[in-house]
């Protein structure tokens, strides 16, 4: 997802989100109502040079809402689940 500077996160100069495609985009685009399309938000994320950083931020901070790194919460849950299975298999 895009990182909007009005979110409850400390924003300092030189962070990855300074390069985000979503910088200056209305944050509401990335937090659609339940059942609404995420297509526009994901289009902003597509080709963003920091989308991987954005996605990792959301995964590490258990973001439950919105589009982050081009993924919805449902998609991020799948990534977290897969990572957990991979870690368990490696610890095996």
C-alpha positions as CSV (number, residue, x, y, z in Angstrom):
1,X,0.0,0.0,0.0
2,X,0.9,3.5,-0.2
3,X,2.2,5.1,2.9
4,X,0.3,8.3,3.7
5,X,2.0,10.6,6.1
6,X,-1.1,11.2,8.2
7,X,-1.0,7.6,9.5
8,X,0.0,6.9,13.1
9,X,3.6,6.2,12.3
10,X,6.6,8.3,12.9
11,X,7.6,9.8,9.6
12,X,11.1,11.1,9.3
13,X,13.1,12.4,6.4
14,X,14.9,9.8,4.2
15,X,12.5,6.9,4.9
16,X,11.5,4.4,2.2
17,X,8.0,6.0,1.9
18,X,9.6,9.2,0.6
19,X,9.9,7.3,-2.7
20,X,6.4,5.8,-2.6
21,X,4.1,6.2,-5.6
22,X,1.3,7.0,-3.1
23,X,2.9,10.0,-1.6
24,X,0.3,12.7,-1.9
25,X,-2.5,10.4,-3.0
26,X,-5.7,10.4,-0.9
27,X,-5.2,7.7,1.8
28,X,-8.9,6.8,1.5
29,X,-8.0,5.2,-1.8
30,X,-6.0,2.6,0.1
31,X,-8.7,1.9,2.7
32,X,-11.8,1.0,0.6
33,X,-15.1,0.1,2.1
34,X,-15.7,-3.6,2.6
35,X,-16.5,-5.1,-0.8
36,X,-15.3,-2.1,-2.8
37,X,-12.8,-2.4,-5.5
38,X,-9.1,-2.3,-4.7
39,X,-8.1,-2.0,-8.3
40,X,-7.2,1.7,-8.2
41,X,-5.1,1.4,-5.1
42,X,-3.2,-1.6,-6.5
43,X,-2.6,0.3,-9.7
44,X,-0.8,3.0,-7.7
45,X,1.3,0.3,-6.1
46,X,2.1,-1.4,-9.4
47,X,5.6,-0.4,-10.4
48,X,6.3,1.5,-7.2
49,X,10.0,1.2,-6.4
50,X,9.4,0.7,-2.6
51,X,6.4,-1.7,-2.8
52,X,8.5,-4.5,-1.3
53,X,9.4,-2.3,1.6
54,X,5.8,-1.2,2.0
55,X,4.6,-4.8,2.0
56,X,7.3,-5.8,4.6
57,X,6.3,-2.9,6.8
58,X,2.7,-4.1,6.7
59,X,3.7,-7.7,7.4
60,X,6.1,-6.8,10.3
61,X,3.5,-4.5,11.9
62,X,0.5,-6.7,11.3
63,X,-1.4,-4.1,9.4
64,X,-5.0,-5.3,9.4
65,X,-6.5,-2.8,7.0
66,X,-5.8,-1.3,3.7
67,X,-3.7,-2.0,0.6
68,X,0.1,-2.2,1.4
69,X,2.7,-3.1,-1.1
70,X,-0.1,-3.9,-3.6
71,X,-1.7,-6.5,-1.3
72,X,-5.0,-6.6,0.6
73,X,-5.2,-7.9,4.2
74,X,-6.4,-11.2,2.9
75,X,-3.4,-11.5,0.6
76,X,-1.0,-10.5,3.4
77,X,-2.6,-13.2,5.6
78,X,-1.7,-15.8,3.0
79,X,1.9,-14.5,2.9
80,X,2.2,-14.6,6.7
81,X,0.7,-18.1,6.8
82,X,3.1,-19.3,4.1
83,X,6.1,-17.8,5.9
84,X,5.1,-19.5,9.1
85,X,4.8,-22.9,7.4
86,X,8.2,-22.3,5.8
87,X,9.8,-21.4,9.2
88,X,8.3,-24.5,10.8
89,X,9.5,-26.8,8.0
90,X,13.0,-25.3,8.2
91,X,13.1,-25.8,12.0
92,X,11.7,-29.3,11.5
